[in-house]
C-alpha cells in the first residue's frame, strides 16, 4: 500500500473561486465556459490574424484578443520567446518581439494552429495549440464523472486549503485552464487482506492544453482533512494526451469500465488488468503488420482497412491491442445501421479484449 498526494496538491493550491462544493455547481461553471467558447483555425498563410498589438489601455493583444496568462505562455513557446521576460518588458517591445517570432518562426512550422476564445465582457484568447491538438472539453469530463458517480461523494476536507479550518465538501476544482474531480465511497467497503477499504477515484482534464486527460481508481484506508489518500491499494491510473481520438475514446470506453470495476469491488481487477495489458501489448509495428494481424483474427477486408486507418488517425499508440480495438470501434461508428455497428464493436472487444464482458 502507498499514499496518494495528487488530490492533496489540488486541495492545497486552489484559489477560493476555483473550489466547488457540489457537482452541480462545477458542471454549471464548466458548461457555461464551453458555451461561451469559440474554436477557430489559423493556417500558415493567415498568420497575420495573430499580429500582436497594444491597445489604448496598455494591454497586449494577439489578433485583437487579450490572451490569458496561460495562452500568452503558449504563444511565446510557439514562437520560441521567453514568456517571463516578455511579461516584464514594455508591452510595445514585447509585441515587437512576438511579431518577429510570427514572421520568422511560426512560418517554419508545418502545421495549422487552433485558437480558443471566450467572451467575458471582452474577447479573451484562452489557448493557441497546434493543429494536431484534439480538444476534450472539461464539461465533457465533468458530465461523465457526474453520470458515473452514483453513490460516490465528495470527501469532507478543511475549507479553502487551510489546515484546521471547518470541514466542507471538497475535491471539485476548476480554473480557466483545467478541472479536477475527486470522489469517494466509504459506505460499501471492500475487504482486502483482512482490512476493509473504501473506494475512490479522481479525474482531471484541460481543454486548453495545460495537462492530459486522465483518471485514477483505487481502494484506500482513509482520506484525511487535507485530501491525502492514505493506504491506497489496487491503484489504476491512465493518462491520455489530446491527440487524435485517444482522450475522447478513453473517456467514453476506458473510464466507465474502470469505474464499473471499482464499484463492483473487483479487487482482482480482471477487467482493469485486461485493459492495462491491452494498452501495453503491441500487436504490430507498422500499418501493414496491423492489417495482417486483424486479418488473421478474422476481420473482413473493409473492417481491417477502416479499423487500422481510424486507429492511426485517432490513437496515440495505434498498434497496441487497445489502439486497434478503438480503431475498429471508431470505424464502426460510421455504419448507417446500429446492428452493424454493435456487431463489429462486440467482435472487436471479444477478439482483442477477451477478458472484458460486453
FENTA-V407637 format. One record per run of one state. SS is the DSSP state (H for helix, E for strand, C for the rest). FROM is the first residue (numbers start at 1). TO is the last residue. Records with the same first field share a line. If there is no record, write none. Layout:
BEGIN
SS->FROM-TO, FROM-TO
END
This chain:
BEGIN
C->1-1, 5-5, 14-15, 21-22, 36-36, 43-43, 51-51, 55-59, 63-64, 68-68, 80-82, 89-90, 105-105, 109-112, 120-122, 131-132, 134-137, 150-152, 154-155, 162-166, 170-171, 175-178, 193-194, 206-212, 221-221, 224-228, 241-242, 244-245, 264-269, 281-281, 283-286, 297-300, 315-319, 333-337, 353-358
E->2-4, 19-20, 37-42, 52-54, 60-62, 65-67, 113-119, 123-130, 133-133, 153-153, 156-158, 167-169, 172-174, 179-192, 195-205, 213-220, 222-223, 229-240, 243-243, 282-282, 320-320
H->6-13, 16-18, 23-35, 44-50, 69-79, 83-88, 91-104, 106-108, 138-149, 159-161, 246-263, 270-280, 287-296, 301-314, 321-332, 338-352
END
